[in-house]
Amino acid sequence: MKEFSHFYSKYGQALLYEESSDDYNLKAKELLELGLEKFRLKARHFEGEAQTSYNYARIKKGDTSNGVFLSPSVIISDLKATGLWVQVEGLIDKLETSKLEDATSIKQSFAPMTGEYNNGRSRHTPKSTLEEAVCCAITTLSIYKPSISFRGSDGKYTNYCIIPDLSVKDGQAFISLFKRMLNSDTSKSLFIGKVSKDKKKQGDRYIPRRPEIFYGNFPNPPRSSYLATIGIIASISEWAKEAKLTIWANEVLESLKNTTLYLVTYGDAKSFSYNHYVIDLAKEGQLRKIVDSLFRTELLEKSRWNYSSKEDMIEYKKFDLFASRFLQLFNQPAFKDFLAFRAEYPNELKILFTTYFTKMEKISIEIVKSAKELGRWLNYVAYLTAKAEHKNTKSEEFKKMKAKVLVEIESSAFSAKTGDALIAQVVTRAGRLSKMDAPPEAEIYIEQTCSGELPLDNAKNLLMAFSRLRNKYEKPVQVEEVKTETNKVDTSEYNEQ
């Protein structure tokens, strides 16, 4: 077997050879037919229901009002899906009458990045072998690749897939693991969708909504599609731990180090890679809670759940995009872009920041731990200051007051021109607000910053990142929680944090 050079056809080749078969043509036809069998997702009984389950269906045309949607793993636009169906049927027929090495046109419908070209006289479609065309079509149709569906500002959905540029052998291992994930019990919830009443119509008319699989066709996908590219490796690690297949999963994750991956949609493909320290976080079982915590991050004075505010929704989409970019690149420019969003993070992100500062910025763990203590104290100062004004820590007034204090502290830090000015401005301001001294554990960070041994930019970034970590007394309100819930918390002892 000669491997294809292009990542997209090579993934189809790995799918084709993943299961041994004596008859290459027969296996290729089976995979193409399987793609058509799973071309659409169709809602089951949904009239009068709050939710419905979905099954794959061999249906050429969609009917969204009755719960017939293009599968998120089919990499084509809904408008051109019928054309893809016709092309695949043509390839199935060609496998009956032609040789695998015969030349054939590579159509964009089944090879999404392909386009016509002009030779100066007329437009032409690129050609290759029937074998490569079939492998491209297998990749386009197969459910056995990480897939997500983004909803654009126009309300339309666009399907994407993530394809690693692995050798056929490593690709087979990746596919084999991914198949096990899709066939596990943890994937069953992906095929559940909500049902809503159409309030614009008279009478009881029920409309099935897209199932959870559109967030990602892998167990426990992130609630934001923008985090899906990083969510897939978090999902692999989390699933493997539950399935007791950690060694196998870690071998697959290891193969993704120094590997280019592609986010592919119809007409476009963007390359990216995972930093090896981020893959190590996945292997250690830390990445799942990091991704979840990024989704639970609260931008100051903005709400992820305020669907009536287009501005809030746009800001959270931008934050998710830059958070994902930071986790992929894991470098200083990406981190600064991430920090540019003023926010308060769940405490679980401390492992992410500790890893970044020690591994990428090469700051000693002693200084990082010391900075973490000062940051924790600053967040607590903002908490106490806001609580002194507004006793109800669930109220919007409390949140706005705490956000105001955090912004003031950050502004003081950002405006500092020297290390000793940074410490003087921030610690003095916080001390006046709380009438408390900085914790003794912060001494190393303070000394290194004042002496200039710790570069000013590093000192600022450490302080901003760790001061944004929410203290233990503030648990974010979950979507399912009742808003009137009041939990009394004893905040008298700082050291209990």
ChimeraX attribute file (.defattr): number of C-alpha atoms within 10 A of each C-alpha:
attribute: neighborCount
match mode: 1-to-1
recipient: residues
	/A:1	6
	/A:2	6
	/A:3	15
	/A:4	17
	/A:5	10
	/A:6	11
	/A:7	20
	/A:8	24
	/A:9	23
	/A:10	24
	/A:11	28
	/A:12	30
	/A:13	28
	/A:14	24
	/A:15	24
	/A:16	23
	/A:17	18
	/A:18	17
	/A:19	10
	/A:20	9
	/A:21	12
	/A:22	7
	/A:23	8
	/A:24	15
	/A:25	17
	/A:26	14
	/A:27	16
	/A:28	25
	/A:29	21
	/A:30	15
	/A:31	22
	/A:32	23
	/A:33	18
	/A:34	16
	/A:35	24
	/A:36	22
	/A:37	16
	/A:38	21
	/A:39	27
	/A:40	26
	/A:41	26
	/A:42	28
	/A:43	26
	/A:44	15
	/A:45	13
	/A:46	20
	/A:47	16
	/A:48	13
	/A:49	14
	/A:50	14
	/A:51	19
	/A:52	21
	/A:53	19
	/A:54	23
	/A:55	13
	/A:56	18
	/A:57	18
	/A:58	15
	/A:59	19
	/A:60	16
	/A:61	16
	/A:62	20
	/A:63	12
	/A:64	16
	/A:65	11
	/A:66	15
	/A:67	24
	/A:68	23
	/A:69	24
	/A:70	28
	/A:71	28
	/A:72	27
	/A:73	28
	/A:74	30
	/A:75	30
	/A:76	27
	/A:77	18
	/A:78	19
	/A:79	9
	/A:80	11
	/A:81	20
	/A:82	17
	/A:83	14
	/A:84	25
	/A:85	19
	/A:86	12
	/A:87	16
	/A:88	24
	/A:89	14
	/A:90	11
	/A:91	21
	/A:92	19
	/A:93	12
	/A:94	17
	/A:95	18
	/A:96	11
	/A:97	9
	/A:98	13
	/A:99	13
	/A:100	17
	/A:101	11
	/A:102	11
	/A:103	15
	/A:104	19
	/A:105	13
	/A:106	23
	/A:107	20
	/A:108	19
	/A:109	26
	/A:110	27
	/A:111	26
	/A:112	21
	/A:113	15
	/A:114	16
	/A:115	14
	/A:116	13
	/A:117	11
	/A:118	9
	/A:119	8
	/A:120	6
	/A:121	6
	/A:122	8
	/A:123	10
	/A:124	12
	/A:125	14
	/A:126	14
	/A:127	13
	/A:128	13
	/A:129	15
	/A:130	21
	/A:131	24
	/A:132	25
	/A:133	23
	/A:134	29
	/A:135	25
	/A:136	26
	/A:137	31
	/A:138	31
	/A:139	30
	/A:140	29
	/A:141	29
	/A:142	23
	/A:143	22
	/A:144	21
	/A:145	24
	/A:146	23
	/A:147	29
	/A:148	30
	/A:149	24
	/A:150	18
	/A:151	14
	/A:152	9
	/A:153	9
	/A:154	6
	/A:155	8
	/A:156	11
	/A:157	17
	/A:158	18
	/A:159	22
	/A:160	24
	/A:161	26
	/A:162	21
	/A:163	22
	/A:164	25
	/A:165	20
	/A:166	20
	/A:167	18
	/A:168	23
	/A:169	13
	/A:170	17
	/A:171	24
	/A:172	22
	/A:173	20
	/A:174	25
	/A:175	19
	/A:176	17
	/A:177	18
	/A:178	21
	/A:179	15
	/A:180	14
	/A:181	21
	/A:182	19
	/A:183	12
	/A:184	13
	/A:185	10
	/A:186	15
	/A:187	18
	/A:188	15
	/A:189	14
	/A:190	21
	/A:191	20
	/A:192	18
	/A:193	22
	/A:194	16
	/A:195	21
	/A:196	17
	/A:197	16
	/A:198	12
	/A:199	10
	/A:200	7
	/A:201	9
	/A:202	7
	/A:203	9
	/A:204	11
	/A:205	13
	/A:206	19
	/A:207	21
	/A:208	27
	/A:209	21
	/A:210	23
	/A:211	23
	/A:212	20
	/A:213	26
	/A:214	25
	/A:215	24
	/A:216	28
	/A:217	28
	/A:218	30
	/A:219	24
	/A:220	23
	/A:221	27
	/A:222	23
	/A:223	17
	/A:224	19
	/A:225	19
	/A:226	22
	/A:227	26
	/A:228	27
	/A:229	28
	/A:230	24
	/A:231	26
	/A:232	24
	/A:233	23
	/A:234	29
	/A:235	23
	/A:236	26
	/A:237	27
	/A:238	24
	/A:239	24
	/A:240	20
	/A:241	16
	/A:242	10
	/A:243	13
	/A:244	11
	/A:245	14
	/A:246	19
	/A:247	13
	/A:248	14
	/A:249	23
	/A:250	19
	/A:251	14
	/A:252	23
	/A:253	21
	/A:254	15
	/A:255	18
	/A:256	22
	/A:257	16
	/A:258	11
	/A:259	16
	/A:260	15
	/A:261	20
	/A:262	21
	/A:263	18
	/A:264	21
	/A:265	24
	/A:266	22
	/A:267	15
	/A:268	12
	/A:269	17
	/A:270	10
	/A:271	13
	/A:272	17
	/A:273	19
	/A:274	22
	/A:275	18
	/A:276	18
	/A:277	18
	/A:278	23
	/A:279	25
	/A:280	16
	/A:281	19
	/A:282	25
	/A:283	24
	/A:284	14
	/A:285	20
	/A:286	20
	/A:287	26
	/A:288	23
	/A:289	17
	/A:290	23
	/A:291	27
	/A:292	21
	/A:293	16
	/A:294	21
	/A:295	20
	/A:296	17
	/A:297	23
	/A:298	20
	/A:299	18
	/A:300	17
	/A:301	15
	/A:302	16
	/A:303	16
	/A:304	17
	/A:305	11
	/A:306	11
	/A:307	10
	/A:308	8
	/A:309	12
	/A:310	10
	/A:311	12
	/A:312	18
	/A:313	17
	/A:314	13
	/A:315	16
	/A:316	21
	/A:317	16
	/A:318	15
	/A:319	25
	/A:320	22
	/A:321	18
	/A:322	22
	/A:323	24
	/A:324	22
	/A:325	23
	/A:326	20
	/A:327	26
	/A:328	20
	/A:329	17
	/A:330	20
	/A:331	16
	/A:332	16
	/A:333	11
	/A:334	18
	/A:335	20
	/A:336	13
	/A:337	14
	/A:338	21
	/A:339	18
	/A:340	11
	/A:341	17
	/A:342	19
	/A:343	22
	/A:344	22
	/A:345	23
	/A:346	23
	/A:347	19
	/A:348	17
	/A:349	24
	/A:350	17
	/A:351	14
	/A:352	17
	/A:353	18
	/A:354	20
	/A:355	18
	/A:356	20
	/A:357	20
	/A:358	15
	/A:359	14
	/A:360	13
	/A:361	12
	/A:362	10
	/A:363	16
	/A:364	12
	/A:365	14
	/A:366	14
	/A:367	24
	/A:368	23
	/A:369	18
	/A:370	20
	/A:371	28
	/A:372	25
	/A:373	22
	/A:374	25
	/A:375	22
	/A:376	25
	/A:377	25
	/A:378	30
	/A:379	25
	/A:380	24
	/A:381	25
	/A:382	23
	/A:383	25
	/A:384	18
	/A:385	18
	/A:386	22
	/A:387	17
	/A:388	11
	/A:389	12
	/A:390	17
	/A:391	12
	/A:392	16
	/A:393	19
	/A:394	18
	/A:395	12
	/A:396	12
	/A:397	16
	/A:398	20
	/A:399	18
	/A:400	15
	/A:401	20
	/A:402	26
	/A:403	23
	/A:404	16
	/A:405	21
	/A:406	25
	/A:407	17
	/A:408	16
	/A:409	22
	/A:410	19
	/A:411	14
	/A:412	18
	/A:413	25
	/A:414	17
	/A:415	12
	/A:416	17
	/A:417	11
	/A:418	17
	/A:419	23
	/A:420	17
	/A:421	16
	/A:422	23
	/A:423	22
	/A:424	17
	/A:425	16
	/A:426	20
	/A:427	22
	/A:428	15
	/A:429	17
	/A:430	25
	/A:431	14
	/A:432	11
	/A:433	14
	/A:434	15
	/A:435	11
	/A:436	13
	/A:437	12
	/A:438	19
	/A:439	15
	/A:440	11
	/A:441	16
	/A:442	21
	/A:443	16
	/A:444	16
	/A:445	24
	/A:446	25
	/A:447	16
	/A:448	17
	/A:449	24
	/A:450	20
	/A:451	12
	/A:452	14
	/A:453	12
	/A:454	18
	/A:455	14
	/A:456	21
	/A:457	13
	/A:458	15
	/A:459	24
	/A:460	21
	/A:461	21
	/A:462	24
	/A:463	27
	/A:464	25
	/A:465	23
	/A:466	27
	/A:467	27
	/A:468	25
	/A:469	23
	/A:470	23
	/A:471	20
	/A:472	14
	/A:473	16
	/A:474	13
	/A:475	12
	/A:476	14
	/A:477	12
	/A:478	9
	/A:479	8
	/A:480	6
	/A:481	9
	/A:482	9
	/A:483	11
	/A:484	8
	/A:485	9
	/A:486	10
	/A:487	10
	/A:488	9
	/A:489	10
	/A:490	7
	/A:491	14
	/A:492	8
	/A:493	7
	/A:494	12
	/A:495	8
	/A:496	9
	/A:497	11
